[in-house]
């Protein structure tokens, strides 16, 4: 008989969430398309307090959730950030970020989004413990 495991999420202080965000490079972008929330893979970098996200989506962001979770131990962290977003349209700036962010494309959808984080919450995902 296997022992059930207890999984916990531990909220990190507000000062730690940006630090975690800079430590990871991929996650998910959530946006609304045809009145339905859609989740897509995304890669990001943080520059000048802004989050630059490359994603195979053609919409501005609703939220960005970078994370780093190991499948073997199911440990890691996750950060969710929201804020005003804009699609990067300047060709020189877009070229720079396409070189800096190897990302996924889906057909013609290869979008660069700049998010100005206003809210940021983070959680650590520690090792699961056996339930007694």
C-alpha positions in Angstrom: 0.0 0.0 0.0 1.4 3.4 -0.9 1.5 6.2 1.6 -0.5 9.3 0.6 1.5 12.4 0.2 0.7 15.9 1.4 1.7 18.7 -1.1 1.9 22.2 0.1 2.4 25.6 -1.5 4.3 28.1 0.6 3.8 31.8 -0.3 7.0 33.7 -0.7 7.5 37.3 0.5 6.8 40.0 -2.1 10.5 40.8 -2.2 11.4 37.2 -3.2 8.9 36.9 -6.1 10.9 39.2 -8.5 14.1 37.3 -7.6 12.4 34.0 -8.6 11.1 35.5 -11.7 14.6 36.5 -12.9 15.8 32.9 -12.1 13.5 31.2 -14.6 13.1 31.7 -18.3 9.9 29.9 -19.2 6.3 29.5 -18.1 2.9 30.3 -19.4 1.0 33.3 -20.7 -2.8 33.5 -20.0 -4.9 35.7 -22.3 -8.5 36.0 -23.5 -9.4 34.9 -27.0 -13.0 34.8 -28.2 -14.2 35.3 -24.5 -12.3 32.2 -23.4 -9.1 32.1 -21.2 -6.2 30.5 -23.1 -3.0 29.2 -21.7 0.1 29.2 -24.0 3.8 28.3 -23.3 6.0 31.4 -23.2 9.6 32.4 -22.5 10.6 35.7 -20.9 13.4 38.0 -19.7 13.2 40.8 -17.3 14.7 44.2 -18.4 14.4 47.6 -16.7 11.6 46.3 -14.4 9.5 45.1 -17.4 8.8 41.5 -18.3 9.4 40.8 -22.0 7.5 37.6 -23.1 7.7 35.7 -26.4 4.7 33.5 -27.1 2.8 31.8 -29.9 -0.2 33.9 -29.3 -1.7 36.9 -31.0 -3.0 38.9 -28.0 -1.9 41.1 -25.1 -1.4 39.3 -21.8 -3.9 38.8 -19.0 -1.2 37.2 -16.8 2.2 35.7 -17.1 3.2 32.7 -14.9 6.8 31.7 -15.1 7.7 28.6 -13.1 10.3 26.0 -12.5 8.9 22.6 -11.3 10.8 19.4 -11.5 8.7 16.4 -12.5 10.7 13.9 -10.6 10.4 15.6 -7.2 7.5 17.9 -7.9 9.4 20.7 -6.3 10.2 24.2 -7.4 8.4 27.5 -7.6 5.8 29.5 -9.4 5.2 33.3 -9.8 2.2 35.0 -11.3 2.4 38.5 -12.5 -0.2 40.8 -14.0 -0.1 44.3 -15.3 -0.6 46.5 -18.3 0.8 44.8 -21.5 1.6 46.0 -25.0 2.8 44.2 -28.1 6.3 45.2 -29.1 6.0 46.6 -32.7 9.3 48.4 -33.1 11.2 46.3 -35.7 14.7 46.9 -34.1 13.4 46.2 -30.6 11.5 43.1 -31.8 14.6 41.7 -33.6 16.7 42.2 -30.4 14.2 40.2 -28.3 13.7 37.5 -30.9 17.5 36.9 -30.7 17.4 37.0 -26.9 14.4 34.8 -26.5 14.3 31.5 -28.3 10.6 30.7 -28.3 7.8 28.8 -29.9 5.9 29.9 -32.9 2.5 28.7 -34.1 1.9 29.6 -37.7 2.2 33.3 -38.0 1.8 33.7 -34.3 5.1 34.8 -32.8 4.3 37.6 -30.4 6.5 39.8 -28.2 4.7 41.3 -25.3 6.0 43.9 -22.7 4.3 43.6 -19.3 4.7 46.3 -16.6 4.2 44.1 -13.5 1.7 45.6 -11.0 0.9 42.5 -9.0 3.3 39.6 -8.4 2.7 36.6 -6.1 5.0 33.6 -5.7 4.9 30.2 -4.2 7.6 27.6 -3.4 6.6 24.0 -3.9 8.6 21.9 -1.4 9.0 18.1 -1.3 5.8 16.3 -0.6 5.5 14.8 2.9 3.9 11.5 3.9 0.5 11.9 5.5 0.3 10.3 8.9 
